[in-house]
Amino acid sequence: MKKKILIVTTGGTIAMKQNSPFGVVPDDEFTRALLTFPHLNDLAAIHVHEFANLPSPYITPQKMLELAKFVDANIAAYDGLVITHGTDTLEETAYFLDLVLQTEKPVVFTAAMRSASDLGLDGPRNIVGAVRVASNRDSHGKGVLVVMNDEIHYARDVVKTDSGKTDAFLTPAYGLLGIIDPDRVIYYRQSYFREKLHTTTIETNIDLIKCVSGMDDRHLVASLQAGARAVVLEAFGRGNIPPQIIPAVRNLMENNILVIVVSRTYTGRVLPEYGYEGGGAYLEKIGVILGGDLKGPKMRLKLMILFGKFPDPERVREYLRQHN
């Protein structure tokens, strides 16, 4: 018997067409086209729901939470679920849902790097691949997945690495989970870094600041003035920051604002390795939290969820110390 799969559309390039003179813009034909796409109906019993039709830069953390609630409320009636999304923020939305969803059924994100008006459009193949993965029994319990270019990635680790190529999505640190071949879906590994942080509310006043050479403290001061609950610093290398911003870092912590350091490198963890002023070991000694291998945009979302679940910053601090 065919698996029952719900496709939830949120917009993005996969649902756009060229509309001169405006360029590539959202189009209202995508949802209707999915219902009549013969390749999909051969694979599974397809149902389609339009959750939104937005360019992915318009997707906010609050919208991600609404999407997660929709998935948990509706997935019981299906064997798996596919979410189509714009590529710009796909890795963030997918990771957000991976943290907060209660279901263990397959939830698979997919997208397109080319619009429906482009030659060699990739959207249809990606959707077919995503439905195949969502229908596969081996996809159960693997967390939220991302399917692009016949590859399967884990939401926590996947990154958009190119602005235009169809193979833009990669997992630089650990490699893909599996592939989609013409005859079957093949998994090579699974991730052991899964976390469950179900919450019904989030705290969006979390800042992300990238460290660059010679920077001053103006962005950290702005975070203090805005009453941020936490600040994520994308630091150099193993977690090292310019010495001139250390007074501002101390000031944030004195005002009960958590400071979390991650690395701005593409792969690797932050560690308490360097003891000079501003080095990772120094920062840990003064109370900065080292964020492991998670990168800045995803750490920011994780903190939004943690502060929604645990309003007390000390509980958030303790959770991060145990799970980084």
C-alpha positions in Angstrom: 0.0 0.0 0.0 1.2 3.5 -0.8 2.5 5.6 2.0 0.5 8.7 2.8 2.7 11.9 2.5 1.8 15.5 3.2 3.6 18.1 1.2 3.6 21.5 3.0 4.6 24.5 0.9 6.1 27.6 2.4 7.2 29.4 -0.8 10.8 30.1 -2.0 12.4 29.9 -5.4 10.8 26.5 -5.9 7.4 28.2 -6.1 8.6 31.2 -8.2 8.6 32.2 -11.8 10.1 35.0 -13.9 7.7 37.9 -14.1 9.2 40.7 -16.2 10.0 43.4 -15.4 10.0 42.5 -11.7 12.3 39.5 -11.9 11.7 36.1 -10.2 8.7 36.4 -7.8 6.3 34.1 -6.0 3.8 32.3 -8.2 0.4 30.8 -7.2 0.5 27.7 -9.5 3.0 25.6 -7.5 0.6 24.0 -5.1 -1.9 23.1 -7.8 0.9 21.6 -10.0 2.0 19.3 -7.1 -1.4 17.6 -7.1 -1.2 16.7 -10.7 2.6 15.8 -10.9 2.5 12.2 -12.1 5.9 11.2 -10.7 4.7 12.0 -7.2 1.4 10.1 -7.4 3.3 7.0 -8.5 5.4 7.2 -5.3 2.8 7.9 -2.6 -0.6 9.1 -1.8 0.1 12.8 -1.9 -1.8 15.5 0.0 -0.7 19.2 -0.3 -1.2 22.1 2.1 0.0 25.7 1.4 1.3 26.9 4.7 2.7 30.1 3.2 4.0 31.5 -0.1 7.0 33.6 1.1 10.5 34.3 -0.1 12.7 32.6 2.6 14.2 35.9 3.8 10.7 36.7 5.0 10.6 33.6 7.2 11.0 34.6 10.9 11.7 32.4 14.0 8.1 33.0 15.0 6.9 31.7 11.6 9.2 28.7 12.2 7.5 28.0 15.5 4.1 28.2 13.8 5.3 25.7 11.2 6.5 23.4 13.8 3.2 23.5 15.6 1.4 22.8 12.3 3.6 19.8 11.7 3.0 18.3 15.2 -0.7 18.9 14.9 -1.1 17.2 11.5 1.6 14.5 11.1 -0.3 11.8 12.9 -2.5 11.3 9.8 0.5 10.7 7.6 3.5 8.4 7.2 5.8 11.3 6.5 5.9 15.0 5.6 7.8 17.1 3.1 8.3 20.8 3.4 9.2 22.9 0.4 11.1 26.1 1.4 13.3 28.8 0.1 17.0 28.1 0.2 18.2 31.2 1.9 17.0 30.3 5.3 16.2 26.6 4.8 19.0 25.4 7.0 17.7 27.6 9.9 14.1 26.5 9.6 15.0 22.9 9.3 17.2 23.0 12.4 14.6 24.9 14.3 12.1 22.1 13.6 14.6 19.4 14.4 14.9 20.9 17.9 11.2 21.4 18.7 9.2 18.8 16.9 7.8 15.9 19.0 7.3 13.5 16.1 9.8 10.8 15.1 8.2 10.3 11.7 10.2 11.5 8.7 10.1 15.3 8.1 12.1 16.3 5.0 12.9 19.7 3.7 13.6 20.4 0.1 13.9 23.4 -2.2 15.2 24.6 -5.6 18.1 26.8 -6.6 16.4 27.5 -9.9 12.9 28.9 -10.5 10.3 27.3 -12.6 11.3 29.6 -15.5 14.9 28.5 -15.6 16.5 25.9 -17.9 17.4 22.8 -16.0 15.2 23.5 -13.1 16.0 21.3 -10.1 12.8 21.7 -8.1 10.8 18.7 -9.5 13.6 16.2 -9.0 14.3 17.5 -5.5 10.6 17.1 -4.5 10.5 13.6 -5.9 13.6 12.7 -3.9 12.2 14.2 -0.8 9.0 12.2 -1.1 11.0 9.0 -1.6 13.0 9.8 1.5 9.8 10.6 3.5 8.3 7.4 2.4 11.3 5.3 3.3 11.1 3.2 6.5 14.8 3.8 7.3 14.1 7.6 7.6 12.1 7.1 10.8 13.8 8.5 13.9 16.7 10.3 12.0 15.5 13.8 12.9 14.7 16.5 10.3 16.3 15.9 7.0 17.3 18.0 4.0 17.1 16.6 0.5 18.8 18.4 -2.3 20.6 17.2 -5.5 19.9 13.5 -4.7 21.7 13.8 -1.3 20.3 13.5 2.2 21.7 15.8 5.0 20.9 16.2 8.6 19.3 19.6 9.4 21.7 20.4 12.3 24.8 20.1 10.1 23.8 21.1 6.6 24.9 24.5 5.1 24.1 26.4 2.0 27.6 26.9 0.5 26.9 28.6 -2.8 24.6 31.4 -4.0 23.5 29.8 -7.3 24.7 26.2 -7.9 22.3 23.3 -7.7 24.7 21.4 -5.4 24.8 24.3 -3.0 23.9 22.3 0.1 26.6 20.4 1.8 27.6 19.0 5.3 31.2 20.3 5.4 32.2 18.8 8.8 30.6 15.3 8.7 29.4 14.5 5.2 26.0 13.6 4.0 23.8 11.0 5.6 22.9 9.2 2.4 21.9 9.4 -1.3 18.9 8.9 -3.5 19.7 6.5 -6.3 17.2 5.5 -9.0 16.5 2.1 -7.4 16.6 3.0 -3.7 17.4 5.4 -0.9 20.7 4.5 0.8 21.8 5.7 4.2 25.5 5.6 5.0 25.4 6.9 8.6 23.2 8.7 11.2 23.9 11.6 13.5 24.3 11.1 17.3 24.0 14.8 18.0 20.2 15.0 18.2 18.5 17.2 20.8 14.8 17.6 21.7 13.8 21.0 23.1 10.0 21.1 22.6 8.6 24.5 23.5 5.4 26.5 22.7 7.1 29.9 22.9 10.5 31.4 22.0 12.6 34.4 23.0 13.6 36.3 19.8 15.8 39.0 21.5 19.0 37.1 20.8 21.9 38.7 18.9 24.5 37.3 16.6 27.7 39.3 16.1 30.6 38.3 13.8 34.1 39.1 14.9 36.4 40.8 12.4 39.9 42.2 12.7 40.1 45.6 14.4 36.4 45.7 15.4 35.2 47.9 18.2 32.4 47.3 20.7 29.6 49.3 19.1 27.5 46.1 18.2 27.9 44.7 21.7 26.9 48.0 23.2 23.8 48.0 21.0 22.9 44.6 22.3 23.1 45.8 25.9 21.0 48.8 25.1 18.4 46.6 23.4 18.1 44.3 26.3 19.3 41.2 24.5 18.9 38.0 26.6 22.0 36.5 25.0 24.7 37.4 22.4 26.4 34.9 20.1 29.9 35.9 19.0 31.2 34.3 15.9 34.8 34.3 16.9 38.1 33.4 15.2 39.4 29.9 15.0 39.1 27.9 18.2 37.0 30.7 19.8 39.2 33.8 20.1 38.1 37.4 20.0 39.8 40.8 19.6 41.0 42.1 23.0 39.4 45.6 22.5 35.8 44.1 22.9 36.5 42.3 26.1 35.3 45.1 28.4 32.0 45.1 26.5 31.8 41.3 26.9 32.3 41.6 30.6 29.7 44.4 30.7 27.1 42.1 29.0 27.7 39.3 31.5 27.5 41.7 34.5 24.1 42.7 33.2 23.0 39.0 33.2 23.3 38.7 29.4 24.7 35.3 28.3 27.7 35.4 25.9 28.2 32.4 23.8 31.3 31.9 21.5 31.2 29.8 18.4 33.6 29.7 15.5 33.2 31.6 12.3 35.2 28.8 10.5 33.2 26.3 8.3 34.1 23.3 10.4 35.5 22.5 13.9 34.7 23.2 17.5 35.6 26.0 19.8 37.9 24.9 22.7 39.5 26.5 25.8 42.9 26.2 24.1 44.4 29.7 24.0 45.1 31.5 27.3 45.9 35.0 26.1 43.5 37.8 26.7 40.6 37.1 24.3 41.6 33.5 23.7 39.1 30.7 24.3 40.6 29.5 27.6 40.6 33.1 28.9 37.0 33.6 27.8 35.8 30.5 29.5 37.5 31.5 32.8 35.6 34.9 32.8 32.3 33.2 32.2 31.8 33.1 28.5 30.1 29.9 27.2 31.9 27.9 24.5 29.4 26.7 21.9 31.0 23.5 20.6 30.7 22.9 16.8 27.4 24.6 16.2 27.6 27.7 13.9 26.3 31.1 14.6 22.8 31.2 13.0 21.8 27.9 14.4 23.2 28.7 17.9 21.1 31.9 17.8 17.9 29.8 17.1 18.8 27.3 19.7 19.1 30.1 22.3 15.7 31.5 21.2 14.2 28.0 21.9 16.1 27.5 25.2 15.0 30.9 26.6 11.4 30.1 25.5 11.7 26.8 27.5 13.8 28.1 30.4 13.4 31.8 31.0 16.1 31.7 33.7 19.5 32.4 32.1 21.2 30.2 34.6 19.2 27.2 33.5 20.1 28.0 29.9 23.8 28.3 30.9 23.7 24.9 32.6 22.0 23.3 29.6 24.6 24.6 27.3 27.4 23.5 29.5 26.0 19.9 29.6 25.2 19.7 25.9 28.0 21.5 24.0 
